[in-house]
Amino acid sequence: MQRDPTGPPTSVLASADVVLVGLFSAKDKEFEATLDLLAASVRAYGGRVVSRHVQRRRVSHGGATKMTESFSRRTLLSPGKAHQVAQACRAAKAGVAVFVNPLTEHQRTVLGDMFGCVVISGEDLLTPDR
């Protein structure tokens, strides 16, 4: 599912149950504060946050240089985390999933189909004419 490209993404938040999602580097110690700010923005547009999901990117085979990279070009998240969030969206009957991270149109489409709801990026809340 995609948002209506003719309308602002913020309009989908009004009275919607919303799932927050973020991919964060293990070095990011402020990830909870970031989610709190995003939750406040969602509430300001009339949405209700029903759950939060965090994917942490730790140092692995690729070393520290990969800590800020996504796990997948298609979903941003690891397959297990994407599946977990999809289950949470369906269980909560969420209307919108809002990512902290910027998303490509392809990621929005794939994630929307996977989650069964509209998927937007938190940056869309700041630039609703996107």
Residue frames as qw, qx, qy, qz and C-alpha x, y, z in Angstrom:
[[0.000, 0.888, 0.460, 0.000, 0.00, 0.00, 0.00],
 [0.413, 0.140, -0.010, 0.900, 1.21, 3.47, -0.77],
 [0.026, 0.592, 0.378, -0.712, 0.07, 6.84, 0.35],
 [0.442, 0.794, 0.410, 0.077, -1.96, 8.93, -2.05],
 [0.560, 0.006, 0.121, 0.820, 0.65, 10.96, -3.95],
 [0.036, 0.638, 0.324, 0.697, -1.83, 13.79, -4.43],
 [0.497, -0.807, -0.147, -0.284, -2.38, 14.39, -0.72],
 [0.005, -0.710, 0.587, -0.390, -0.02, 15.17, 2.13],
 [0.581, 0.017, -0.803, 0.135, 1.23, 12.09, 4.00],
 [0.036, -0.087, 0.610, -0.787, 0.31, 13.78, 7.25],
 [0.621, -0.075, -0.075, -0.777, -3.38, 13.43, 6.38],
 [0.740, -0.016, -0.657, -0.141, -3.11, 9.63, 6.69],
 [0.294, 0.104, -0.733, 0.604, -2.15, 10.06, 10.36],
 [0.420, -0.235, 0.159, -0.862, -5.42, 11.62, 11.50],
 [0.805, -0.179, 0.249, -0.507, -7.14, 9.09, 13.81],
 [0.807, 0.318, -0.494, -0.053, -4.78, 6.33, 12.63],
 [0.831, -0.494, 0.238, 0.092, -3.15, 3.67, 14.76],
 [0.440, 0.810, -0.380, 0.073, 0.55, 4.11, 14.02],
 [0.921, -0.240, 0.053, 0.302, 3.58, 1.86, 14.38],
 [0.038, 0.928, -0.360, -0.090, 6.97, 3.58, 14.72],
 [0.955, 0.066, 0.100, 0.270, 10.04, 1.92, 13.22],
 [0.072, 0.940, -0.332, -0.045, 13.69, 2.91, 13.24],
 [0.906, 0.151, -0.137, 0.372, 17.05, 1.53, 12.16],
 [0.224, -0.944, 0.225, -0.095, 19.77, 2.89, 14.41],
 [0.542, 0.495, -0.592, 0.333, 23.50, 2.44, 14.67],
 [0.748, -0.404, -0.460, 0.257, 24.68, 0.76, 17.85],
 [0.415, 0.053, -0.216, 0.882, 26.66, 3.94, 18.47],
 [0.227, -0.496, -0.217, -0.810, 23.45, 6.01, 18.61],
 [0.211, -0.175, -0.777, 0.567, 22.69, 6.45, 22.30],
 [0.249, 0.218, 0.215, -0.919, 19.80, 8.88, 21.62],
 [0.167, -0.145, -0.826, -0.519, 17.56, 6.51, 19.67],
 [0.129, -0.554, -0.787, 0.238, 14.80, 6.55, 22.31],
 [0.005, -0.582, -0.163, 0.797, 14.73, 10.36, 22.27],
 [0.110, 0.171, -0.595, -0.778, 14.47, 10.26, 18.48],
 [0.186, -0.351, -0.889, -0.226, 11.50, 7.90, 18.72],
 [0.106, -0.596, -0.575, 0.551, 9.93, 10.15, 21.36],
 [0.067, 0.437, -0.151, -0.884, 10.17, 13.14, 19.00],
 [0.195, -0.031, -0.773, -0.603, 8.65, 11.14, 16.16],
 [0.166, -0.473, -0.856, 0.125, 5.83, 9.97, 18.44],
 [0.018, -0.573, -0.316, 0.756, 5.13, 13.58, 19.41],
 [0.152, 0.265, -0.451, -0.839, 4.92, 14.53, 15.71],
 [0.201, -0.233, -0.898, -0.315, 2.53, 11.66, 15.03],
 [0.126, -0.573, -0.705, 0.400, 0.31, 12.74, 17.93],
 [0.018, 0.463, 0.013, -0.886, 0.39, 16.34, 16.69],
 [0.289, 0.128, -0.593, -0.740, -1.14, 15.13, 13.41],
 [0.731, -0.097, 0.079, -0.671, -3.82, 13.13, 15.24],
 [0.739, 0.164, -0.648, -0.084, -2.28, 9.66, 15.14],
 [0.743, -0.556, 0.273, -0.254, -2.04, 7.17, 18.03],
 [0.287, 0.537, -0.791, 0.049, 1.25, 5.33, 18.47],
 [0.916, -0.222, -0.023, -0.333, 0.43, 1.69, 19.20],
 [0.914, -0.254, 0.150, 0.278, 3.96, 0.23, 19.12],
 [0.096, 0.886, -0.430, -0.145, 7.62, 0.99, 18.54],
 [0.971, 0.064, 0.141, 0.184, 10.18, -1.20, 16.82],
 [0.068, -0.884, 0.431, 0.170, 13.93, -0.69, 16.83],
 [0.939, 0.240, -0.031, 0.245, 16.52, -2.42, 14.66],
 [0.343, -0.843, 0.341, 0.234, 20.06, -1.87, 15.92],
 [0.786, 0.555, -0.224, 0.153, 22.96, -2.14, 13.51],
 [0.668, -0.671, 0.280, 0.161, 25.96, -3.47, 15.36],
 [0.091, 0.696, -0.668, -0.246, 29.56, -3.89, 14.30],
 [0.933, 0.094, 0.324, -0.122, 29.76, -7.07, 12.27],
 [0.820, 0.098, 0.368, 0.426, 31.78, -8.65, 9.49],
 [0.438, 0.730, 0.204, 0.484, 31.94, -5.37, 7.61],
 [0.458, -0.057, -0.295, 0.837, 33.28, -3.44, 10.55],
 [0.055, -0.560, -0.405, 0.720, 32.29, -0.05, 11.86],
 [0.060, 0.179, -0.392, -0.900, 31.84, 1.43, 8.38],
 [0.263, -0.279, -0.800, -0.461, 28.63, -0.58, 7.90],
 [0.094, -0.335, -0.738, 0.579, 26.98, 0.55, 11.13],
 [0.268, 0.434, 0.165, -0.844, 24.93, 3.25, 9.39],
 [0.279, 0.136, -0.713, -0.629, 23.97, 1.14, 6.36],
 [0.786, -0.043, 0.083, -0.612, 20.62, -0.58, 5.95],
 [0.578, -0.172, 0.797, -0.029, 20.30, -4.35, 6.21],
 [0.485, 0.373, 0.750, 0.251, 18.36, -4.54, 2.95],
 [0.021, -0.043, 0.325, 0.944, 17.81, -2.28, -0.04],
 [0.288, -0.399, -0.721, -0.487, 14.23, -3.54, -0.24],
 [0.530, -0.670, -0.507, -0.121, 13.15, -3.21, 3.38],
 [0.033, -0.786, 0.340, -0.514, 15.90, -1.31, 5.21],
 [0.649, -0.498, 0.447, -0.363, 15.51, -3.89, 8.01],
 [0.078, -0.259, 0.960, 0.067, 16.75, -7.44, 8.49],
 [0.458, -0.164, -0.719, -0.496, 14.28, -10.09, 7.27],
 [0.382, -0.346, -0.802, 0.303, 13.44, -11.15, 10.83],
 [0.039, -0.344, -0.342, 0.874, 12.76, -7.61, 12.03],
 [0.311, 0.052, -0.394, -0.863, 10.68, -6.82, 8.93],
 [0.466, -0.261, -0.813, -0.230, 8.58, -9.92, 9.62],
 [0.286, -0.365, -0.670, 0.580, 8.21, -8.96, 13.30],
 [0.109, 0.261, 0.084, -0.955, 7.04, -5.44, 12.41],
 [0.388, -0.068, -0.620, -0.678, 4.64, -6.83, 9.77],
 [0.413, -0.353, -0.836, 0.075, 3.07, -9.11, 12.39],
 [0.161, -0.382, -0.475, 0.776, 2.76, -6.20, 14.84],
 [0.207, 0.125, -0.227, -0.943, 1.12, -3.98, 12.20],
 [0.463, -0.189, -0.720, -0.481, -1.42, -6.63, 11.34],
 [0.390, -0.362, -0.780, 0.330, -2.13, -7.53, 14.99],
 [0.086, -0.419, -0.340, 0.838, -2.68, -3.87, 15.90],
 [0.361, 0.715, 0.572, 0.175, -4.59, -3.22, 12.66],
 [0.269, -0.563, 0.076, 0.778, -2.26, -0.27, 12.18],
 [0.514, 0.804, 0.289, -0.078, -3.14, 2.14, 9.42],
 [0.361, 0.875, -0.268, 0.181, 0.32, 3.66, 9.13],
 [0.839, -0.294, -0.019, 0.458, 3.92, 2.70, 9.81],
 [0.137, 0.975, -0.144, 0.102, 6.23, 5.68, 10.24],
 [0.862, 0.041, -0.124, 0.490, 9.97, 5.13, 9.83],
 [0.367, -0.808, 0.076, 0.455, 12.54, 7.35, 11.48],
 [0.462, -0.271, 0.556, 0.636, 14.76, 6.74, 8.47],
 [0.413, 0.504, -0.268, -0.709, 14.39, 8.12, 4.95],
 [0.661, 0.156, 0.734, 0.011, 12.81, 5.59, 2.57],
 [0.034, 0.159, -0.628, -0.761, 12.84, 5.22, -1.18],
 [0.670, 0.116, -0.081, -0.729, 9.55, 4.85, -3.04],
 [0.664, 0.147, -0.718, -0.148, 10.48, 1.22, -3.71],
 [0.199, 0.043, -0.822, 0.531, 11.02, 0.59, 0.01],
 [0.417, 0.062, 0.320, -0.848, 7.66, 2.21, 0.79],
 [0.731, 0.148, -0.373, -0.552, 5.94, -0.05, -1.70],
 [0.573, 0.123, -0.803, 0.104, 7.63, -3.25, -0.51],
 [0.068, 0.008, -0.723, 0.687, 7.11, -2.42, 3.16],
 [0.515, 0.055, 0.108, -0.849, 3.51, -1.31, 2.59],
 [0.756, 0.086, -0.528, -0.377, 2.71, -4.62, 0.93],
 [0.489, 0.094, -0.798, 0.339, 4.52, -6.51, 3.67],
 [0.004, -0.040, -0.606, 0.795, 2.98, -4.57, 6.59],
 [0.043, -0.568, -0.803, -0.178, -0.51, -4.19, 5.13],
 [0.122, -0.871, -0.331, 0.343, -0.61, -0.45, 5.80],
 [0.350, 0.902, -0.047, 0.247, 0.61, 2.89, 4.51],
 [0.763, -0.308, -0.043, 0.566, 4.35, 3.42, 5.09],
 [0.216, 0.933, -0.013, 0.287, 5.88, 6.87, 5.38],
 [0.629, 0.112, -0.348, 0.686, 9.13, 8.33, 6.60],
 [0.340, -0.709, -0.379, 0.488, 9.36, 10.67, 9.54],
 [0.248, -0.221, 0.228, 0.915, 10.96, 13.20, 7.22],
 [0.041, -0.469, -0.667, -0.577, 7.58, 13.33, 5.40],
 [0.298, -0.763, -0.535, 0.206, 6.09, 14.85, 8.54],
 [0.307, -0.595, 0.021, 0.742, 8.47, 17.76, 8.15],
 [0.085, 0.311, -0.481, -0.815, 8.00, 18.11, 4.38],
 [0.545, 0.329, 0.694, -0.336, 4.37, 17.15, 3.64],
 [0.555, 0.677, -0.080, -0.476, 4.53, 18.28, 0.01],
 [0.173, -0.425, 0.842, 0.283, 6.85, 15.41, -0.94]]
